């Protein structure tokens, strides 16, 4: 698959799961507006797109979303099916995939991710709601990680 096709597939999967670039931009704005009061949502979206252009990010997004979809269809073997379906707190592999995204932009990404994962603002609150039908075990962490990575990218590119 070409780089452009992989990028488009990544955007398509996010969209299919109800996540837009604008949703993620609101998270980036939440993280960065205190430090950069003049930042716009459009700038946040631009940084998100740069994060999503990285193949390792695309691979993490595709892998996590596909695992969520399989769990939703009850297509995984036990005990993995139950672990992912219930988003068991001690599983941790969802966070490991998220950290692979965050790590692309250095240590500041870890603090951004930890903060946003704890607060669960915006789309993260919706994705983290366990309704017994939709499985977003990986997706909520992936979206938070994309926002954290984009925030880190902004921090690295700005001067005060």
C-alpha positions in Angstrom: 0.0 0.0 0.0 1.4 3.4 -0.9 2.1 6.1 1.7 -0.9 8.2 0.4 -3.2 5.2 0.5 -2.1 4.3 4.0 -2.7 7.9 5.1 -6.2 7.9 3.5 -7.0 4.6 5.1 -6.1 6.0 8.5 -8.4 9.0 8.0 -11.1 6.7 6.7 -10.9 4.4 9.8 -11.0 7.3 12.2 -14.0 8.7 10.3 -15.8 5.4 10.3 -15.4 5.3 14.1 -16.9 8.8 14.5 -13.6 10.7 15.0 -12.8 13.8 12.9 -9.7 15.8 12.6 -11.7 18.7 14.2 -12.5 16.5 17.2 -8.8 15.8 17.7 -8.0 19.5 17.1 -10.2 20.5 20.0 -8.1 18.2 22.2 -4.9 19.8 21.0 -6.4 23.2 21.6 -7.3 22.1 25.1 -3.7 21.1 25.7 -2.0 24.1 24.1 -4.2 27.2 24.4 -2.9 28.0 27.9 0.7 28.1 26.6 0.0 29.6 23.2 -3.1 31.8 23.5 -3.1 32.8 19.8 -3.2 29.2 18.5 -6.1 28.4 16.2 -8.0 25.2 15.6 -6.7 25.3 12.0 -3.1 25.3 13.3 -4.0 22.3 15.5 -5.5 20.5 12.5 -2.3 21.1 10.5 -0.2 19.6 13.2 -2.5 16.6 13.5 -2.2 15.9 9.8 1.6 16.0 10.1 1.4 13.5 12.9 -1.0 11.3 10.9 1.4 11.3 7.9 3.9 9.3 9.9 3.8 5.6 8.9 4.3 4.4 12.5 1.3 6.4 13.6 -0.7 5.1 10.7 0.2 1.5 11.7 -0.8 2.1 15.3 -4.1 3.6 14.3 -5.0 0.9 11.9 -3.9 -1.9 14.3 -5.9 -0.5 17.2 -9.0 0.2 15.3 -9.0 -3.2 13.7 -8.7 -4.9 17.1 -11.6 -2.8 18.4 -13.7 -3.8 15.4 -12.9 -7.5 15.9 -13.9 -7.2 19.5 -17.1 -5.5 18.6 -17.9 -8.4 16.2 -16.9 -10.9 19.0 -14.3 -12.3 16.5 -11.5 -12.7 19.0 -10.6 -15.8 21.0 -11.2 -15.9 24.7 -9.8 -14.4 27.0 -8.6 -11.6 24.6 -12.2 -11.1 23.5 -13.5 -10.3 27.0 -10.4 -8.3 27.9 -10.7 -5.9 24.9 -14.5 -5.9 24.9 -14.6 -4.9 28.6 -11.6 -2.6 28.3 -10.0 -4.2 31.4 -8.0 -1.7 33.3 -4.9 -4.0 33.8 -4.7 -4.9 30.1 -2.4 -2.0 29.2 -1.7 -2.9 25.6 -4.0 -0.2 24.4 -1.8 2.3 26.2 1.4 0.7 24.8 0.1 1.3 21.3 -0.8 4.9 22.2 2.7 5.5 23.7 4.2 4.4 20.4 2.4 7.4 18.8 3.4 9.7 21.6 7.0 8.7 21.5 7.4 10.1 18.0 7.7 13.6 19.4 9.7 13.1 22.6 9.2 13.1 26.3 6.8 16.1 26.4 4.3 13.8 24.6 4.2 11.5 27.6 3.1 14.3 30.0 0.5 15.6 27.4 -0.8 12.1 27.0 -1.0 11.3 30.7 -2.9 14.5 31.3 -5.4 14.1 28.5 -5.9 10.4 29.3 -6.8 11.3 32.9 -9.0 14.3 32.0 -10.9 12.7 29.0 -12.2 15.9 27.5 -14.2 16.3 24.4 -14.4 13.2 22.1 -12.4 11.2 24.6 -15.3 11.2 27.1 -17.6 9.9 24.3 -15.1 7.2 23.2 -14.5 6.0 26.7 -18.2 5.5 27.5 -18.7 1.7 27.7 -22.2 1.1 26.3 -21.8 -2.7 25.8 -22.0 -2.4 22.0 -19.2 -0.1 20.8 -15.7 -1.1 21.6 -13.2 1.7 21.7 -10.6 0.2 23.9 -7.7 1.2 21.6 -9.4 4.1 19.9 -9.7 6.4 22.9 -6.1 6.0 23.7 -5.0 6.4 20.1 -7.0 9.6 19.7 -5.5 11.0 23.0 -2.1 10.0 21.8 -2.5 11.7 18.4 -3.6 14.9 20.2 -0.6 14.6 22.6 1.8 14.1 19.7 0.4 17.1 17.8 0.6 19.2 21.0 4.2 18.1 21.4 4.9 19.0 17.8 3.4 22.5 18.4 5.5 22.9 21.6 8.7 22.0 19.6 7.9 24.4 16.8 6.9 27.4 18.9 9.1 30.0 20.7 7.9 32.1 23.5 
